[in-house]
Amino acid sequence: MNRCLFFLFILSFCGLYDKLISQPILDTLNIRYDVTYAKYGERTLEMDIYRFGKEKKILPGIICIHGGGWAKGTRASHSEIAQALAARGYVTATISYRLSGEAPFPAAIQDCKAAVRFFRAQASELGIDPNKIGAIGSSAGGHLTALLATSNGSRKLEGDGGNPEFSSRIQAAVPMGAQTDFLSERTRQISRERLIWKQFMNGSLEDRPDAYGLASPLEHLDKSDPPCLIICGEMDDESTRAKEFRARMKSLNIPSALKVITGAPHGFLRNQVWFDQVIEAADSHFNRVLKRS
């Protein structure tokens, strides 16, 4: 066995090179690539849309938001999440959003809200129930998912990406590996030390406390917000378990749950076993909140 094949064997054995979505499942999906959902002058943003089969049955919609420290990554990195959920009976979309090197906060969340408004504006054409839209994302995308879930009605975060007559409210959320408290002591420390925070927020928490409060999902929580399933790796930082966020949700009588992936680090979506656990948990949450409601 040559070195390349041996390396691939080790990756597969460790669960790091599995094919996350089988070809038979992919063959059942109807896919539309490069659909423009937002415009800022000449700048456009695109999404890839997935649904099961060709029949235009009305289904819940799910926006999938990639991670990468708000500074890197593409919508392709969440394509397997979108494909797996679409095969279970949702219309899903992976979205591109403006990264922090192009435009700092609040650009990214404004793009996420524009994607939700686009889903509602095109609900009839896409076969989406406009009253049943959820979101899922990991790491930076998990933060944006949590902020999308909690910040309905914030004019500063709405943006002008298009379809202003439609709401950006979502009805269910699955933040994964997410930071939900931007005013914590941990955030104060790492925002001084890490460039990704300074670039995304255009400074540290000490420099821009009001902006950090606006970016913090915890600060936006109110009783009108949707149920959330928090997913994190067992080996990830304790902050990703969103203890304060879930406690606040409980005090507001908003359903929430925590799924800890045993043995998993911050990045767990490339491992087949962990990926399958995420899909099962996310589908159960979305099914309960979006399909049965």
SULBELUR-V361300 format. One record per residue. RES is the residue in one letter. PSI is psi in degrees with one decimal (none if undefined). OMEGA is omega in radians with two decimals (NA if undefined). D_CENTER is the distance of its C-alpha to the mean C-alpha in Angstrom with 2 decimals. Layout:
# SULBELUR-V361300
RES	PSI	OMEGA	D_CENTER
RES	PSI	OMEGA	D_CENTER
This chain:
# SULBELUR-V361300
M	125.4	3.14	40.01
N	171.7	-3.03	39.12
R	-39.5	-3.12	36.76
C	-48.5	-3.14	33.86
L	-38.1	3.11	34.12
F	-41.6	3.12	34.57
F	-42.9	3.12	31.39
L	-36.5	3.10	29.38
F	-44.6	-3.14	31.11
I	-44.0	3.12	30.11
L	-44.4	-3.13	26.44
S	-42.5	-3.13	26.55
F	-35.0	-3.12	28.54
C	-0.9	3.13	25.99
G	19.2	-3.06	23.13
L	2.0	-3.13	21.68
Y	25.6	3.12	22.82
D	153.4	3.01	22.34
K	110.8	-2.97	21.44
L	-33.2	3.13	18.20
I	125.5	-3.11	18.89
S	155.0	-3.14	22.57
Q	-39.9	3.09	24.40
P	-36.5	3.08	25.64
I	-44.3	3.12	22.17
L	-36.2	-3.11	21.31
D	-17.7	3.14	24.63
T	-8.6	-2.99	23.71
L	143.5	2.99	20.84
N	121.7	-2.98	21.42
I	135.1	3.02	19.41
R	116.9	-3.12	19.47
Y	154.3	2.94	18.65
D	45.6	3.10	18.51
V	120.2	3.14	18.30
T	127.0	-3.12	18.57
Y	-17.1	-3.13	16.51
A	149.1	3.11	17.42
K	135.3	3.04	20.59
Y	90.5	-2.99	21.85
G	-122.7	3.11	25.47
E	-7.4	3.14	25.68
R	126.6	3.10	22.14
T	155.8	3.06	19.89
L	142.8	-3.05	16.26
E	159.3	3.02	15.54
M	155.8	2.98	13.31
D	131.0	-3.00	14.32
I	135.0	-3.11	14.79
Y	140.7	2.97	15.67
R	159.2	-3.11	17.77
F	123.0	3.05	20.41
G	-172.7	-3.07	23.91
K	-13.6	-3.12	25.56
E	133.1	-3.11	26.40
K	51.8	3.00	24.90
K	140.6	-3.13	24.35
I	123.6	-3.05	22.21
L	158.1	2.98	18.89
P	153.2	3.09	15.74
G	148.2	3.13	12.92
I	125.2	3.05	9.22
I	129.0	-3.10	6.87
C	123.3	-2.96	4.83
I	116.0	-3.05	3.55
H	162.3	3.09	6.08
G	-163.0	-3.12	7.82
G	29.2	3.10	11.53
G	25.7	-3.10	12.66
W	0.6	-2.99	11.81
A	-17.2	-3.10	14.95
K	-178.6	-3.11	14.54
G	162.1	3.11	12.76
T	167.5	3.13	12.42
R	-22.0	3.14	10.54
A	-25.4	-3.09	12.97
S	-15.1	3.08	11.45
H	15.7	-3.10	8.89
S	-37.1	-3.14	11.83
E	-38.4	3.06	13.00
I	-48.5	-3.12	10.05
A	-42.0	-3.12	10.55
Q	-45.4	-3.10	14.27
A	-40.5	3.13	14.60
L	-37.5	3.10	13.04
A	-39.4	-3.14	15.03
A	-16.5	3.14	18.07
R	8.4	2.98	17.76
G	40.2	3.07	18.15
Y	157.9	2.89	15.20
V	119.5	-3.05	14.75
T	156.2	3.09	11.49
A	131.3	2.93	10.51
T	135.3	-3.04	8.98
I	145.4	2.88	9.38
S	146.4	3.04	11.34
Y	161.4	-3.11	11.43
R	121.5	-3.14	14.37
L	163.5	-2.99	14.42
S	-24.3	3.07	16.44
G	-23.1	3.08	19.54
E	-45.2	-3.09	19.74
A	122.9	-3.14	18.82
P	178.0	3.07	17.91
F	136.6	0.25	16.14
P	22.7	-3.03	15.69
A	-46.4	-3.05	15.23
A	-44.7	-3.13	11.53
I	-31.4	3.05	10.66
Q	-36.4	3.10	13.56
D	-41.2	3.10	12.16
C	-41.7	3.12	8.98
K	-36.7	3.08	11.73
A	-35.9	3.12	13.93
A	-40.8	3.10	11.76
V	-44.3	3.13	11.96
R	-38.2	3.09	15.62
F	-44.1	3.09	16.23
F	-43.9	-3.13	15.16
R	-40.8	-3.13	17.65
A	-33.4	-3.10	20.24
Q	19.0	-3.03	20.24
A	-43.5	-3.11	19.87
S	-45.7	-3.13	23.43
E	-38.0	-3.07	23.32
L	-10.3	-3.11	20.09
G	39.8	-3.11	21.14
I	139.6	2.96	18.36
D	111.9	-3.06	19.23
P	-12.1	3.13	18.36
N	4.6	-3.10	18.53
K	79.4	-3.13	15.94
I	130.7	3.12	12.47
G	178.6	3.11	9.31
A	149.6	3.08	5.52
I	142.0	3.12	3.51
G	160.1	-3.10	2.01
S	146.2	3.10	5.57
S	-119.7	3.08	8.22
A	-37.1	3.07	8.05
G	-27.8	3.06	4.38
G	-41.3	3.05	4.79
H	-46.3	-3.13	7.47
L	-34.5	3.07	6.25
T	-46.2	3.13	4.44
A	-39.2	3.13	7.89
L	-37.6	3.07	9.75
L	-38.1	-3.11	8.92
A	-29.8	-2.96	10.14
T	-12.7	-2.95	13.16
S	21.2	3.11	14.43
N	134.2	3.12	15.82
G	-6.0	3.11	19.21
S	106.8	-3.09	18.83
R	-33.8	-3.13	20.72
K	-23.6	-3.10	20.07
L	-7.5	-3.04	16.32
E	-44.1	3.13	16.85
G	179.7	-3.10	18.22
D	45.5	-3.11	20.42
G	-4.8	3.11	18.46
G	163.6	3.10	20.21
N	51.1	-3.07	20.83
P	-17.3	-3.14	21.57
E	-7.1	-3.11	23.34
F	152.1	-3.12	20.21
S	148.4	3.04	18.00
S	12.2	3.12	14.35
R	139.7	3.02	14.24
I	161.8	-3.04	11.90
Q	-5.9	3.12	13.52
A	148.8	-3.10	11.16
A	144.8	3.04	8.00
V	86.9	3.03	6.99
P	132.5	-3.12	6.06
M	131.7	3.12	7.50
G	38.7	-2.92	10.10
A	148.5	2.92	9.29
Q	123.6	-3.08	12.10
T	-8.7	-3.13	12.79
D	97.7	-3.10	16.39
F	0.1	3.11	17.21
L	10.9	-3.11	20.86
S	164.2	3.09	21.55
E	-34.5	3.08	24.36
R	-45.9	3.13	22.13
T	-38.9	3.11	20.18
R	-42.4	-3.10	23.65
Q	-51.4	-3.04	24.81
I	-24.9	3.11	22.08
S	-20.1	3.02	21.66
R	-28.9	-2.96	25.36
E	-29.6	-2.96	25.10
R	128.2	-3.11	22.03
L	-35.8	-3.07	21.90
I	-34.8	3.10	18.13
W	-45.2	-3.13	18.15
K	-38.5	-3.13	21.24
Q	-42.9	-3.12	20.02
F	-43.9	-3.05	16.72
M	2.0	3.12	18.61
N	37.6	3.13	21.93
G	177.2	-3.14	23.66
S	172.1	3.07	23.62
L	-38.3	3.12	23.26
E	-32.8	3.13	27.05
D	-38.8	-2.96	27.18
R	63.4	-3.09	24.73
P	-37.3	-3.14	24.35
D	-41.0	3.12	23.75
A	-40.6	3.11	20.83
Y	-37.2	3.06	19.27
G	-40.2	3.12	19.88
L	-30.9	-3.12	18.22
A	-5.5	-3.02	15.04
S	114.3	3.11	15.16
P	-37.2	-3.13	13.22
L	-36.8	-3.08	16.31
E	-17.7	-3.10	18.65
H	-13.3	-3.01	17.29
L	132.1	2.97	17.39
D	174.0	-2.98	19.98
K	-10.0	3.13	21.23
S	-2.7	-3.05	19.68
D	155.9	-3.02	16.05
P	163.0	3.04	14.41
P	143.3	-3.14	14.40
C	139.1	2.94	11.75
L	116.4	3.09	11.67
I	127.0	3.08	11.21
I	134.3	3.11	11.31
C	163.1	3.06	13.03
G	143.5	-3.13	15.80
E	-33.6	-3.08	19.33
M	-0.4	-3.14	20.36
D	169.3	3.11	17.60
D	144.8	-3.10	18.59
E	-28.4	-3.09	19.41
S	-25.4	-3.12	17.25
T	-6.7	3.06	14.04
R	-6.3	2.99	15.72
A	48.0	-3.07	15.35
K	-49.1	-3.12	18.97
E	-38.9	3.13	19.76
F	-46.7	3.14	16.65
R	-34.8	3.09	17.49
A	-40.4	3.10	21.13
R	-40.1	3.10	20.62
M	-43.3	3.14	18.81
K	-41.2	3.14	21.79
S	-24.8	3.12	24.24
L	3.8	-3.12	22.82
N	35.2	3.05	23.04
I	126.6	3.13	19.36
P	135.4	3.05	18.49
S	159.5	3.13	16.27
A	159.3	3.12	16.35
L	128.1	3.04	15.83
K	114.9	3.12	15.60
V	122.1	-3.14	17.03
I	111.0	-3.04	17.26
T	127.1	3.07	20.94
G	-0.5	-3.00	21.96
A	145.7	3.03	18.58
P	-164.9	3.13	17.81
H	-47.1	3.14	14.68
G	105.7	-3.06	13.87
F	2.2	-3.00	14.39
L	-12.3	3.14	12.74
R	-2.3	3.09	15.93
N	125.4	-3.01	18.23
Q	-43.6	-3.12	19.11
V	-46.8	-3.14	20.04
W	-39.1	3.10	16.95
F	-45.6	-3.14	14.74
D	-37.7	3.10	16.89
Q	-39.6	3.11	16.54
V	-46.6	-3.11	12.73
I	-42.3	3.12	13.24
E	-46.2	-3.11	16.14
A	-44.2	-3.12	14.55
A	-43.3	3.13	11.47
D	-41.5	3.12	14.04
S	-43.1	3.13	16.43
H	-51.0	-3.12	14.24
F	-37.7	3.12	13.30
N	-44.3	-3.12	16.94
R	-42.4	-3.02	18.38
V	-40.5	-3.03	16.66
L	-36.2	-3.06	16.35
K	-32.5	-3.05	19.20
R	-11.2	-3.10	21.74
S	none	NA	21.57
